[in-house]
Amino acid sequence: MPFQAKFSHVFDHTWDRVTQAFWLKYQSPRMAHIKEVIVLNRSVDDAGRLSTRRLVVAQLKVPTILASFVARRIDSWYAIEDTLVDAKARQLQVTMRNVSYGRVVEAVQSSTYKPGPDGDDTTLLETTVDIKCASTVPWFIRPRAEAAMGKEQSKSYNNTLSIMEELCVALRADASFKPSRPPPAATASSHGAMDVHVV
């Protein structure tokens, strides 16, 4: 049975502030494993919604339980991040899926940021995580591998929440706040990444 989990969190901050923190999160010193963020495409549709596709390069290792099914191990983990921002509706949707080891496992995290149930001063984050091993992985290993990756994904989610909260507090004190860590290499390149970024 593939791993699936759902999470929700309410930020005690406005949607504008939370989405600004989202765009800044990869610059946090606590995101040092993120090595590059490359903008592959960015466009605005007729409804005024901003679509962004980015390649995120992280320094991660393949889970030990899956190592024997990988032909060549690499230290960098590549993922595609698709973001859709509807400023009028005040909704940000983001989906991230792995590119690395895609023939062995598929991991997809989808999140939505929208005004919270308590009014404009809060923001609701709803997230789903789906992890599924390919048929090339023996059936008796798949549940353990999916559960192990799900556990790591949950840790990553909680870490990102903590980073987002820190950034929101800093932005509440100073709206022009920027993290101390420089943007990951490619975010400042000719690919045209934003100065401020959205989890």
Backbone as a chain_set.jsonl record, in Angstrom:
{"seq": "MPFQAKFSHVFDHTWDRVTQAFWLKYQSPRMAHIKEVIVLNRSVDDAGRLSTRRLVVAQLKVPTILASFVARRIDSWYAIEDTLVDAKARQLQVTMRNVSYGRVVEAVQSSTYKPGPDGDDTTLLETTVDIKCASTVPWFIRPRAEAAMGKEQSKSYNNTLSIMEELCVALRADASFKPSRPPPAATASSHGAMDVHVV", "coords": {"N": [[0.844, -1.191, 0.0], [0.803, 2.097, -1.026], [2.455, 4.912, 0.534], [0.668, 7.471, 2.158], [-0.054, 10.675, 3.384], [-1.643, 13.292, 5.231], [-1.471, 16.685, 6.116], [-2.074, 19.568, 8.147], [-1.848, 23.024, 8.929], [-2.046, 26.022, 10.777], [-0.977, 29.2, 10.3], [-0.209, 31.964, 12.32], [-0.313, 34.383, 10.921], [-0.607, 36.772, 8.241], [-1.748, 35.989, 4.882], [-0.225, 37.232, 2.882], [2.212, 37.662, 4.201], [3.009, 35.061, 4.882], [3.277, 33.83, 2.355], [5.325, 35.375, 1.343], [7.346, 34.551, 3.044], [7.506, 31.931, 2.195], [8.716, 32.174, -0.342], [11.192, 32.964, 0.494], [12.284, 30.894, 1.903], [14.279, 29.022, 1.018], [16.574, 30.395, 1.345], [17.173, 30.335, 3.97], [19.505, 29.703, 6.614], [19.117, 27.204, 7.666], [18.425, 25.674, 5.576], [20.569, 24.636, 4.251], [21.151, 22.371, 2.786], [19.991, 22.704, 0.359], [21.138, 23.282, -2.748], [20.927, 24.46, -5.302], [18.514, 26.467, -7.023], [16.69, 26.591, -9.752], [15.035, 28.516, -12.08], [12.871, 27.332, -14.401], [10.709, 27.985, -15.944], [8.424, 30.7, -16.197], [5.337, 32.335, -16.043], [2.432, 34.407, -16.696], [-1.014, 33.988, -16.638], [-4.161, 34.615, -18.449], [-5.91, 35.21, -16.43], [-4.402, 36.446, -14.612], [-2.834, 34.904, -12.955], [0.146, 33.692, -11.514], [2.448, 31.43, -12.74], [5.031, 29.213, -11.921], [7.801, 27.231, -12.652], [10.294, 25.359, -11.152], [13.561, 23.959, -10.836], [14.795, 22.142, -8.244], [17.685, 21.552, -6.479], [19.074, 19.399, -4.258], [21.267, 18.346, -1.6], [21.203, 15.249, -0.933], [20.953, 11.808, 0.093], [20.224, 8.628, -1.409], [17.638, 6.677, 0.049], [18.678, 4.137, 2.324], [17.438, 1.629, 2.231], [16.623, 1.426, -0.373], [18.887, 1.51, -1.833], [20.173, -0.631, -3.153], [18.724, -0.932, -5.431], [19.298, 1.038, -7.122], [21.043, 2.074, -9.911], [23.206, 3.853, -10.119], [24.558, 5.764, -7.632], [24.001, 9.043, -6.459], [24.932, 12.19, -4.979], [23.362, 14.394, -5.156], [19.991, 15.406, -5.191], [17.355, 15.738, -7.333], [14.483, 17.711, -7.968], [11.263, 18.689, -9.223], [9.501, 21.673, -8.918], [6.36, 23.022, -8.991], [4.551, 25.955, -9.002], [1.6, 27.802, -8.42], [0.247, 30.91, -8.232], [-2.44, 32.739, -7.154], [-3.179, 35.794, -6.742], [-5.433, 37.391, -6.482], [-7.471, 35.67, -5.563], [-6.16, 34.925, -3.366], [-4.567, 32.576, -2.982], [-2.174, 30.054, -2.936], [-0.682, 27.46, -4.622], [1.354, 24.633, -4.555], [3.354, 22.103, -5.931], [5.591, 19.468, -5.526], [7.767, 17.149, -7.004], [9.85, 14.276, -7.238], [12.693, 13.988, -9.402], [15.083, 12.649, -9.549], [15.927, 9.196, -9.271], [13.5, 8.377, -10.261], [12.639, 6.084, -11.541], [12.553, 4.262, -9.605], [11.21, 5.161, -7.314], [8.396, 7.26, -6.618], [7.789, 10.373, -5.349], [5.569, 12.705, -4.171], [4.646, 15.891, -3.149], [2.065, 17.992, -2.279], [0.821, 21.21, -1.725], [-1.32, 23.735, -0.338], [-1.824, 27.136, 0.224], [-3.877, 29.321, 1.896], [-6.187, 31.926, 3.037], [-6.827, 31.675, 6.545], [-9.195, 29.915, 8.763], [-9.908, 31.645, 10.76], [-10.049, 34.187, 9.832], [-8.545, 37.044, 8.085], [-6.099, 37.383, 9.331], [-4.797, 35.035, 9.67], [-3.318, 32.082, 8.188], [-4.015, 29.214, 6.34], [-2.444, 26.157, 5.855], [-2.505, 23.381, 3.855], [-1.494, 20.104, 3.265], [-0.56, 17.317, 1.268], [1.044, 14.175, 1.048], [2.39, 11.818, -1.085], [3.806, 8.698, -1.64], [5.268, 6.28, -3.628], [6.61, 3.216, -4.462], [8.227, 1.829, -7.347], [7.335, -0.913, -9.543], [9.593, -2.328, -9.942], [10.831, -2.621, -7.552], [10.933, -5.104, -5.109], [7.899, -6.585, -3.865], [7.758, -7.095, -1.105], [9.468, -5.315, 0.002], [8.623, -2.796, -0.637], [6.534, -1.597, 1.152], [8.049, -1.043, 3.506], [10.064, 0.616, 2.506], [8.578, 2.773, 1.505], [7.368, 3.647, 3.86], [9.632, 4.405, 5.323], [10.623, 6.527, 3.765], [8.417, 8.169, 3.972], [8.519, 8.847, 6.676], [10.846, 10.401, 6.749], [10.005, 12.44, 5.084], [8.013, 13.58, 6.628], [9.537, 14.62, 8.73], [10.969, 16.537, 7.302], [8.873, 18.202, 6.509], [7.996, 19.219, 9.01], [10.31, 20.575, 9.774], [10.43, 22.517, 7.777], [8.104, 23.946, 8.368], [8.855, 25.079, 10.82], [10.949, 26.737, 9.982], [9.531, 28.468, 8.291], [7.857, 29.712, 10.159], [9.761, 31.095, 11.705], [10.716, 32.875, 9.756], [8.384, 34.334, 9.214], [7.952, 35.645, 11.649], [10.223, 37.259, 11.69], [9.697, 38.818, 9.419], [7.427, 40.134, 10.23], [8.442, 41.883, 12.064], [10.171, 43.303, 10.47], [9.509, 44.178, 7.355], [11.166, 44.156, 5.175], [13.003, 42.204, 5.602], [15.678, 39.909, 4.999], [16.973, 36.619, 4.775], [20.113, 35.471, 6.234], [21.698, 33.789, 4.726], [23.043, 33.569, 1.457], [21.121, 33.525, -1.638], [20.449, 30.252, -3.032], [22.708, 29.081, -5.531], [21.69, 29.256, -8.374], [19.431, 30.872, -8.204], [19.97, 33.486, -8.418], [20.717, 33.882, -10.941], [20.761, 34.154, -14.58], [18.409, 32.937, -15.009], [16.356, 34.211, -13.852], [15.157, 34.249, -11.231], [13.062, 35.181, -8.439], [13.563, 37.818, -6.001], [12.205, 37.66, -3.626], [10.409, 34.995, -2.359], [7.286, 31.255, -2.209], [5.154, 26.862, 0.808]], "CA": [[0.0, 0.0, 0.0], [1.624, 3.312, -1.064], [2.367, 5.807, 1.692], [-0.031, 8.737, 1.969], [-0.276, 11.413, 4.624], [-2.199, 14.631, 5.083], [-1.106, 17.571, 7.212], [-2.608, 20.93, 8.078], [-1.232, 23.929, 9.898], [-2.539, 27.401, 10.69], [-0.002, 30.231, 10.67], [-0.801, 33.163, 12.932], [0.233, 35.465, 10.098], [-1.4, 37.011, 7.038], [-1.375, 35.232, 3.683], [0.864, 37.944, 2.213], [3.47, 37.445, 4.924], [3.374, 33.642, 4.786], [3.766, 33.535, 1.005], [6.641, 35.999, 1.223], [8.266, 33.639, 3.732], [7.658, 30.768, 1.318], [9.709, 32.471, -1.371], [12.489, 33.195, 1.129], [12.692, 29.765, 2.752], [15.501, 28.352, 0.575], [17.718, 31.214, 1.76], [17.409, 30.148, 5.399], [20.699, 28.908, 6.937], [18.691, 25.849, 7.991], [18.176, 24.99, 4.307], [21.892, 24.564, 3.62], [21.218, 21.222, 1.88], [19.509, 23.141, -0.949], [22.327, 23.789, -3.428], [20.545, 25.301, -6.435], [17.105, 26.587, -7.371], [16.755, 27.103, -11.118], [13.73, 28.793, -12.67], [12.774, 26.762, -15.741], [9.662, 28.696, -16.685], [7.559, 31.576, -15.394], [4.374, 32.995, -16.919], [1.193, 34.915, -16.105], [-2.11, 33.659, -17.552], [-5.142, 35.679, -18.691], [-6.581, 35.523, -15.159], [-3.447, 37.128, -13.748], [-2.189, 33.963, -12.044], [1.564, 33.479, -11.787], [2.905, 30.031, -12.731], [6.488, 29.1, -11.887], [8.38, 25.885, -12.546], [11.697, 25.446, -10.733], [14.317, 22.748, -10.539], [15.423, 22.268, -6.929], [18.788, 20.604, -6.335], [19.395, 19.239, -2.841], [22.298, 17.353, -1.283], [20.56, 14.175, -0.182], [21.351, 10.475, -0.338], [19.122, 7.704, -1.623], [17.381, 5.886, 1.26], [19.474, 2.911, 2.382], [16.631, 0.456, 1.874], [16.454, 1.401, -1.818], [20.199, 1.696, -2.455], [20.543, -1.754, -4.027], [17.921, -0.897, -6.667], [19.742, 2.205, -7.879], [22.218, 1.705, -10.711], [24.321, 4.745, -9.806], [24.179, 6.672, -6.544], [24.461, 10.428, -6.577], [24.723, 12.942, -3.743], [22.384, 15.449, -5.402], [18.626, 14.948, -5.421], [16.686, 16.727, -8.172], [13.024, 17.696, -7.89], [10.565, 19.758, -9.935], [8.53, 22.382, -8.091], [5.411, 23.825, -9.756], [3.802, 26.857, -8.128], [0.572, 28.639, -9.032], [-0.167, 31.944, -7.271], [-3.608, 33.546, -7.525], [-3.168, 36.868, -5.746], [-6.796, 37.885, -6.28], [-8.164, 34.698, -4.714], [-5.278, 34.721, -2.221], [-4.289, 31.152, -2.875], [-0.916, 29.591, -3.526], [-0.614, 26.008, -4.719], [2.692, 24.197, -4.943], [3.549, 20.655, -6.009], [6.983, 19.079, -5.753], [7.932, 15.725, -7.268], [11.246, 13.928, -7.491], [13.197, 13.591, -10.712], [16.083, 11.619, -9.239], [15.443, 7.867, -8.908], [12.095, 8.28, -10.631], [12.317, 4.721, -11.973], [12.499, 3.421, -8.407], [10.193, 5.661, -6.385], [7.788, 8.546, -6.929], [7.383, 11.106, -4.142], [4.881, 13.931, -4.552], [4.092, 16.685, -2.046], [1.217, 19.077, -2.781], [0.405, 22.101, -0.642], [-2.126, 24.91, -0.657], [-1.857, 28.207, 1.224], [-5.031, 30.193, 1.708], [-6.565, 32.556, 4.31], [-7.26, 30.711, 7.546], [-10.593, 29.908, 9.199], [-10.146, 32.7, 11.74], [-9.997, 35.512, 9.214], [-7.405, 37.448, 7.26], [-4.851, 37.437, 10.092], [-4.218, 33.696, 9.733], [-3.164, 31.401, 6.9], [-4.14, 27.757, 6.444], [-1.615, 25.34, 4.973], [-2.95, 21.988, 3.747], [-0.463, 19.373, 2.529], [-0.665, 15.87, 1.099], [2.282, 13.52, 0.626], [2.17, 10.489, -1.667], [5.063, 8.031, -1.973], [4.978, 4.969, -4.208], [7.743, 2.538, -5.093], [7.944, 1.225, -8.643], [7.188, -2.372, -9.541], [10.945, -2.915, -9.97], [11.178, -2.897, -6.159], [10.157, -6.266, -4.655], [6.679, -6.229, -3.132], [7.938, -7.176, 0.35], [10.304, -4.19, 0.435], [7.921, -1.536, -0.918], [5.928, -0.929, 2.314], [9.076, -0.518, 4.419], [10.737, 1.741, 1.84], [7.635, 3.896, 1.457], [7.205, 4.147, 5.233], [10.878, 5.075, 5.708], [10.655, 7.815, 3.082], [7.347, 8.98, 4.555], [9.008, 9.365, 7.956], [11.78, 11.489, 6.434], [9.218, 13.534, 4.525], [7.337, 14.231, 7.757], [10.559, 15.417, 9.411], [11.243, 17.68, 6.435], [7.7, 19.075, 6.6], [8.031, 19.92, 10.308], [11.447, 21.491, 9.738], [10.048, 23.637, 6.927], [7.147, 24.746, 9.147], [9.616, 25.844, 11.802], [11.656, 27.783, 9.234], [8.52, 29.429, 7.85], [7.436, 30.486, 11.338], [10.858, 32.011, 12.011], [10.727, 33.924, 8.74], [7.194, 35.171, 9.399], [8.201, 36.51, 12.813], [11.208, 38.256, 11.264], [9.045, 39.719, 8.472], [6.485, 40.973, 10.98], [9.247, 42.932, 12.687], [10.807, 44.093, 9.415], [8.961, 43.659, 6.098], [12.234, 44.046, 4.181], [13.956, 41.219, 6.104], [16.223, 38.876, 4.128], [17.809, 35.678, 5.53], [21.549, 35.746, 6.161], [22.327, 32.932, 3.713], [22.791, 34.019, 0.087], [20.237, 32.628, -2.387], [21.131, 29.144, -3.696], [23.429, 29.584, -6.702], [21.021, 29.624, -9.618], [18.306, 31.776, -8.027], [20.391, 34.85, -8.739], [21.312, 33.807, -12.269], [19.98, 34.664, -15.702], [17.124, 32.259, -15.081], [15.355, 35.208, -13.461], [14.421, 33.955, -10.014], [12.646, 36.343, -7.67], [14.278, 38.138, -4.779], [11.39, 37.085, -2.565], [9.766, 33.81, -2.859], [6.082, 30.808, -1.432], [5.76, 25.572, 0.975]], "C": [[0.885, 1.248, 0.0], [1.403, 4.182, 0.164], [1.611, 7.072, 1.312], [-0.262, 9.377, 3.325], [-0.839, 12.786, 4.309], [-1.863, 15.437, 6.329], [-1.839, 18.904, 7.046], [-1.991, 21.749, 9.193], [-1.804, 25.321, 9.686], [-1.438, 28.334, 11.187], [-0.748, 31.423, 11.264], [-0.232, 34.402, 12.245], [-0.642, 35.61, 8.855], [-0.886, 36.177, 5.867], [-0.208, 35.9, 2.964], [2.207, 37.659, 2.88], [3.938, 35.999, 4.783], [3.909, 33.31, 3.396], [5.11, 34.217, 0.735], [7.694, 35.112, 1.89], [8.525, 32.393, 2.889], [8.75, 31.015, 0.27], [11.108, 32.676, -0.794], [13.081, 31.943, 1.779], [13.997, 29.103, 2.329], [16.748, 29.141, 0.928], [18.008, 31.09, 3.254], [18.69, 29.335, 5.621], [20.351, 27.455, 7.26], [18.324, 25.043, 6.732], [19.489, 24.831, 3.538], [22.024, 23.388, 2.655], [20.671, 21.553, 0.491], [20.653, 23.847, -1.663], [22.009, 24.725, -4.588], [19.028, 25.325, -6.569], [17.061, 27.307, -8.717], [15.342, 27.309, -11.659], [13.736, 28.285, -14.105], [11.756, 27.511, -16.596], [8.849, 29.547, -15.718], [6.632, 32.321, -16.339], [3.17, 33.467, -16.112], [0.071, 34.649, -17.093], [-3.101, 34.818, -17.656], [-5.876, 36.097, -17.42], [-5.648, 36.226, -14.182], [-2.752, 36.225, -12.751], [-0.745, 33.702, -12.483], [1.905, 31.995, -11.666], [4.424, 30.011, -12.786], [6.886, 27.638, -11.791], [9.858, 26.035, -12.23], [12.281, 24.05, -10.556], [15.05, 22.988, -9.226], [16.461, 21.161, -6.781], [19.199, 20.566, -4.864], [20.489, 18.189, -2.659], [21.682, 16.319, -0.342], [21.042, 12.834, -0.725], [20.107, 9.601, -0.533], [18.895, 6.909, -0.334], [18.092, 4.537, 1.209], [18.705, 1.699, 1.881], [16.441, 0.32, 0.363], [17.786, 1.41, -2.572], [20.541, 0.589, -3.454], [19.766, -1.756, -5.345], [18.291, 0.286, -7.565], [21.027, 1.861, -8.603], [23.432, 2.547, -10.343], [23.871, 5.74, -8.751], [24.767, 8.059, -6.785], [24.155, 11.144, -5.267], [23.669, 14.03, -3.908], [21.029, 14.848, -5.769], [17.9, 16.061, -6.166], [15.171, 16.579, -8.053], [12.472, 18.873, -8.682], [9.501, 20.344, -9.011], [7.669, 23.261, -9.0], [4.555, 24.641, -8.797], [2.814, 27.675, -8.946], [0.072, 29.61, -7.974], [-1.321, 32.747, -7.863], [-3.743, 34.626, -6.47], [-4.578, 37.391, -5.463], [-7.586, 36.968, -5.343], [-7.386, 34.404, -3.433], [-5.093, 33.222, -1.967], [-2.986, 30.827, -3.602], [-0.911, 28.068, -3.473], [0.779, 25.622, -5.199], [2.765, 22.671, -4.892], [5.009, 20.376, -6.303], [7.044, 17.575, -5.948], [9.39, 15.446, -7.615], [11.495, 13.628, -8.954], [14.217, 12.479, -10.519], [15.397, 10.325, -8.797], [13.966, 7.661, -9.241], [11.686, 6.893, -11.101], [12.182, 3.767, -10.789], [11.376, 3.857, -7.471], [9.663, 7.007, -6.876], [7.305, 9.17, -5.624], [6.807, 12.451, -4.568], [4.326, 14.608, -3.304], [3.334, 17.861, -2.641], [0.698, 19.892, -1.607], [-0.414, 23.258, -1.18], [-2.083, 25.868, 0.522], [-3.056, 29.095, 0.913], [-5.389, 30.823, 3.049], [-7.17, 31.533, 5.265], [-8.71, 30.861, 7.966], [-10.937, 31.04, 10.166], [-10.012, 34.097, 11.156], [-8.688, 35.799, 8.526], [-6.071, 37.456, 8.004], [-4.193, 36.07, 10.24], [-4.158, 33.093, 8.336], [-3.198, 29.894, 7.122], [-3.259, 27.084, 5.398], [-2.143, 23.91, 5.022], [-1.996, 21.251, 2.81], [-0.804, 17.891, 2.435], [0.671, 15.347, 0.586], [1.946, 12.121, 0.126], [3.517, 9.916, -2.089], [4.755, 6.62, -2.45], [6.227, 4.403, -4.875], [7.298, 1.895, -6.406], [7.884, -0.289, -8.531], [8.544, -3.075, -9.604], [11.46, -3.226, -8.561], [10.324, -4.072, -5.681], [9.005, -5.868, -3.732], [6.878, -6.207, -1.614], [8.817, -6.053, 0.896], [9.552, -2.868, 0.308], [7.312, -0.883, 0.321], [6.946, -0.319, 3.264], [9.776, 0.695, 3.819], [9.837, 2.971, 1.827], [7.438, 4.505, 2.838], [8.449, 4.915, 5.689], [10.97, 6.453, 5.057], [9.565, 8.746, 3.616], [7.763, 9.601, 5.876], [9.952, 10.536, 7.728], [11.034, 12.705, 5.878], [8.496, 14.303, 5.621], [8.308, 15.108, 8.541], [10.854, 16.689, 8.616], [10.098, 18.697, 6.499], [7.733, 19.893, 7.886], [9.182, 20.922, 10.366], [11.106, 22.732, 8.915], [9.043, 24.536, 7.638], [7.872, 25.645, 10.139], [10.356, 27.006, 11.14], [10.683, 28.875, 8.8], [8.057, 30.315, 9.001], [8.506, 31.51, 11.716], [10.881, 33.188, 11.038], [9.544, 34.872, 8.901], [7.372, 36.139, 10.57], [9.173, 37.62, 12.43], [10.572, 39.277, 10.32], [8.018, 40.618, 9.152], [7.228, 42.139, 11.63], [9.853, 43.865, 11.653], [10.395, 43.503, 8.069], [10.023, 43.493, 5.021], [13.292, 43.009, 4.57], [14.374, 40.238, 5.018], [17.075, 37.935, 4.984], [19.286, 35.949, 5.307], [22.25, 34.932, 5.09], [22.023, 33.459, 2.318], [21.846, 33.054, -0.62], [21.027, 31.475, -2.975], [21.56, 29.564, -5.098], [22.58, 30.084, -7.848], [19.872, 30.593, -9.44], [18.683, 33.203, -8.356], [20.96, 34.933, -10.152], [20.394, 34.388, -13.327], [18.649, 33.957, -15.852], [16.008, 33.161, -14.56], [14.567, 34.894, -12.224], [14.127, 35.224, -9.242], [13.563, 36.601, -6.487], [13.529, 37.545, -3.588], [10.539, 35.978, -3.139], [8.407, 33.5, -2.227], [6.316, 29.343, -0.96], [4.816, 24.668, 0.384]], "O": [[1.651, 1.443, 0.943], [0.323, 4.195, 0.754], [1.878, 7.675, 0.272], [-0.62, 8.704, 4.291], [-0.553, 13.368, 3.263], [-1.957, 14.939, 7.451], [-2.178, 19.305, 5.932], [-1.658, 21.231, 10.259], [-2.02, 25.747, 8.552], [-1.024, 28.266, 12.343], [-1.794, 31.829, 10.758], [0.256, 35.331, 12.889], [-1.335, 34.67, 8.466], [0.257, 35.72, 5.864], [0.699, 35.217, 2.488], [3.212, 37.441, 2.205], [5.126, 35.743, 4.589], [4.894, 32.583, 3.273], [5.935, 33.694, -0.014], [8.795, 34.942, 1.367], [9.638, 31.866, 2.876], [9.601, 30.157, 0.036], [12.099, 32.571, -1.516], [14.251, 31.937, 2.161], [14.759, 28.659, 3.188], [17.86, 28.623, 0.826], [18.974, 31.668, 3.751], [18.938, 28.375, 4.891], [21.201, 26.573, 7.14], [17.958, 23.871, 6.824], [19.503, 24.888, 2.308], [22.906, 23.393, 1.797], [20.859, 20.782, -0.45], [21.093, 24.909, -1.221], [22.746, 25.681, -4.831], [18.346, 24.344, -6.273], [17.363, 28.498, -8.8], [14.545, 26.371, -11.689], [14.518, 28.755, -14.931], [11.921, 27.65, -17.808], [8.619, 29.163, -14.571], [7.088, 32.883, -17.335], [2.921, 32.996, -15.002], [0.171, 35.032, -18.259], [-2.913, 35.866, -17.038], [-6.404, 37.207, -17.34], [-6.044, 36.563, -13.066], [-2.142, 36.71, -11.799], [-0.462, 33.517, -13.667], [1.68, 31.379, -10.624], [5.032, 30.707, -13.599], [6.373, 26.897, -10.952], [10.589, 26.735, -12.93], [11.591, 23.103, -10.181], [15.836, 23.929, -9.111], [16.152, 19.98, -6.939], [19.619, 21.576, -4.301], [20.619, 17.264, -3.461], [21.649, 16.498, 0.876], [21.485, 12.742, -1.869], [19.076, 9.817, 0.104], [19.861, 6.506, 0.313], [18.104, 3.875, 0.171], [19.258, 0.844, 1.189], [16.134, -0.765, -0.13], [17.81, 1.328, -3.8], [21.141, 0.861, -4.494], [20.109, -2.495, -6.269], [17.688, 0.506, -8.615], [21.992, 1.408, -7.986], [24.549, 2.036, -10.262], [22.906, 6.476, -8.959], [25.895, 8.202, -7.256], [23.241, 10.762, -4.536], [23.137, 14.535, -2.919], [20.943, 13.905, -6.556], [17.835, 17.194, -5.689], [14.643, 15.467, -8.039], [13.116, 19.915, -8.802], [8.71, 19.619, -8.406], [8.183, 24.138, -9.693], [3.916, 24.095, -7.897], [3.142, 28.176, -10.022], [-0.46, 29.197, -6.944], [-1.196, 33.352, -8.928], [-4.351, 34.405, -5.422], [-4.881, 37.788, -4.338], [-8.282, 37.438, -4.443], [-7.882, 33.727, -2.533], [-5.416, 32.695, -0.902], [-2.745, 31.271, -4.725], [-1.111, 27.468, -2.417], [1.312, 26.218, -6.135], [2.301, 22.039, -3.943], [5.597, 20.965, -7.21], [6.461, 16.812, -5.177], [10.071, 16.28, -8.212], [10.637, 13.09, -9.653], [14.21, 11.485, -11.245], [14.419, 10.35, -8.05], [13.272, 6.878, -8.592], [10.503, 6.557, -11.063], [11.756, 2.622, -10.94], [10.674, 3.02, -6.903], [10.397, 7.793, -7.475], [6.516, 8.575, -4.89], [7.472, 13.238, -5.242], [3.627, 13.985, -2.504], [3.892, 18.636, -3.418], [0.2, 19.344, -0.624], [-0.233, 23.702, -2.314], [-2.28, 25.47, 1.67], [-3.217, 29.561, -0.216], [-4.959, 30.333, 4.093], [-7.92, 30.646, 4.857], [-9.381, 31.817, 7.576], [-12.109, 31.358, 10.368], [-9.877, 35.075, 11.891], [-7.829, 34.927, 8.395], [-5.018, 37.527, 7.371], [-3.141, 35.956, 10.87], [-4.854, 33.535, 7.421], [-2.496, 29.367, 7.985], [-3.324, 27.403, 4.21], [-2.219, 23.301, 6.089], [-1.722, 21.711, 1.702], [-1.276, 17.288, 3.398], [1.341, 16.002, -0.212], [1.3, 11.339, 0.823], [4.278, 10.564, -2.807], [4.069, 5.858, -1.769], [6.822, 5.039, -5.745], [6.151, 1.475, -6.553], [8.329, -0.869, -7.54], [8.636, -4.276, -9.349], [12.406, -3.996, -8.396], [9.103, -4.038, -5.833], [9.122, -4.942, -2.929], [6.255, -5.409, -0.914], [8.902, -5.861, 2.109], [9.813, -1.928, 1.059], [7.552, 0.305, 0.538], [6.746, 0.784, 3.772], [10.052, 1.674, 4.512], [10.289, 4.081, 2.107], [7.351, 5.725, 2.98], [8.34, 5.944, 6.354], [11.345, 7.43, 5.706], [9.761, 9.958, 3.702], [7.409, 10.742, 6.17], [9.875, 11.546, 8.427], [11.387, 13.849, 6.166], [8.377, 15.527, 5.557], [7.952, 16.206, 8.969], [10.974, 17.776, 9.182], [10.333, 19.905, 6.538], [7.525, 21.107, 7.864], [9.039, 21.999, 10.945], [11.443, 23.853, 9.295], [9.119, 25.76, 7.524], [7.546, 26.823, 10.279], [10.387, 28.117, 11.669], [10.978, 30.064, 8.927], [7.886, 31.523, 8.834], [8.188, 32.661, 12.013], [11.044, 34.341, 11.438], [9.693, 36.083, 8.74], [6.989, 37.306, 10.487], [8.978, 38.779, 12.796], [10.87, 40.468, 10.406], [7.77, 41.736, 8.7], [6.697, 43.245, 11.731], [10.032, 45.057, 11.905], [10.882, 42.439, 7.685], [9.808, 42.765, 4.052], [14.351, 42.938, 3.947], [13.552, 39.788, 4.22], [17.827, 38.404, 5.838], [19.671, 36.576, 4.32], [23.298, 35.344, 4.592], [20.87, 33.766, 2.016], [21.772, 31.883, -0.245], [22.171, 31.672, -3.386], [20.853, 30.315, -5.771], [22.731, 31.233, -8.264], [19.364, 31.107, -10.437], [17.808, 34.045, -8.555], [21.599, 35.919, -10.519], [19.387, 35.027, -13.02], [17.844, 34.317, -16.711], [14.832, 32.893, -14.808], [13.388, 35.243, -12.157], [14.84, 36.219, -9.364], [14.261, 35.697, -6.028], [14.135, 37.001, -2.665], [10.035, 36.051, -4.26], [7.773, 32.508, -2.584], [5.455, 28.763, -0.299], [5.047, 23.459, 0.366]]}, "num_chains": 1, "name": "protein.A"}
